Amino acid sequence: MRASVFFLPDNTPEPPEIIRFRRFLKANSEFIEQWETDNPHGVNTWERNACFRQDYAEFLNGVRDIYALSNADIDYWLS
């Protein structure tokens, strides 16, 4: 996982990129937790994984506009 450290001077607002990043990560975690709750481990792991990948792709497509993200942003943040 890649990480960055930002040192901002006192009384400097957070850059919008950092705000979008934090909001996206929170929404991403909430989606995964809720999906796990709604879809407990079943007998067919392959089918369950395929359903997750489909639902997760729909989630990522949905948040692109909300958080003004590019595919590069999402790939970078999730790698």
C-alpha positions in Angstrom: 0.0 0.0 0.0 1.2 3.5 -0.8 1.0 6.2 1.7 1.7 9.9 1.8 2.3 12.3 4.7 1.2 15.9 4.4 2.6 18.5 6.8 0.4 21.6 6.5 1.2 24.8 8.2 -1.1 25.7 11.1 -4.4 27.3 10.1 -4.1 25.9 6.6 -7.2 24.2 5.3 -7.0 20.6 4.0 -6.5 20.5 0.2 -9.7 19.2 -1.5 -7.8 16.1 -2.8 -7.2 15.0 0.8 -10.8 15.6 1.7 -12.1 13.6 -1.3 -9.6 10.8 -0.5 -10.8 10.5 3.1 -14.4 10.6 2.2 -13.9 8.0 -0.5 -12.0 5.6 1.8 -14.8 6.0 4.4 -17.5 5.2 1.8 -15.4 2.3 0.5 -15.0 0.8 4.0 -18.7 1.3 4.7 -19.7 -0.4 1.5 -17.5 -3.4 2.1 -18.7 -3.8 5.7 -22.4 -3.5 4.7 -21.9 -6.0 1.9 -20.3 -8.5 4.2 -23.2 -8.1 6.6 -25.9 -8.5 3.9 -24.1 -11.4 2.2 -22.7 -13.8 4.8 -20.4 -16.6 3.7 -22.3 -19.1 1.8 -21.7 -22.5 0.4 -20.6 -21.3 -3.0 -17.5 -19.1 -2.5 -16.9 -18.5 -6.2 -20.5 -17.3 -6.8 -20.3 -15.1 -3.7 -17.0 -13.6 -4.9 -18.5 -12.9 -8.3 -21.4 -11.2 -6.7 -19.1 -9.1 -4.6 -17.0 -8.1 -7.6 -20.1 -7.0 -9.6 -21.6 -5.0 -6.7 -18.2 -3.5 -5.9 -17.7 -2.4 -9.5 -21.2 -0.8 -9.4 -20.3 1.0 -6.2 -17.0 2.3 -7.7 -18.8 3.5 -10.8 -21.3 5.3 -8.6 -18.8 7.2 -6.4 -16.7 8.4 -9.3 -19.0 11.4 -9.9 -19.8 12.0 -6.2 -16.1 12.4 -5.3 -14.9 13.7 -8.7 -12.5 10.7 -9.1 -10.7 9.4 -12.0 -9.9 5.8 -12.6 -6.2 6.7 -11.8 -7.3 8.1 -8.4 -9.2 4.9 -7.5 -6.4 2.7 -8.8 -3.8 4.6 -6.8 -5.8 4.8 -3.6 -6.8 1.1 -3.6 -3.3 -0.2 -4.5 
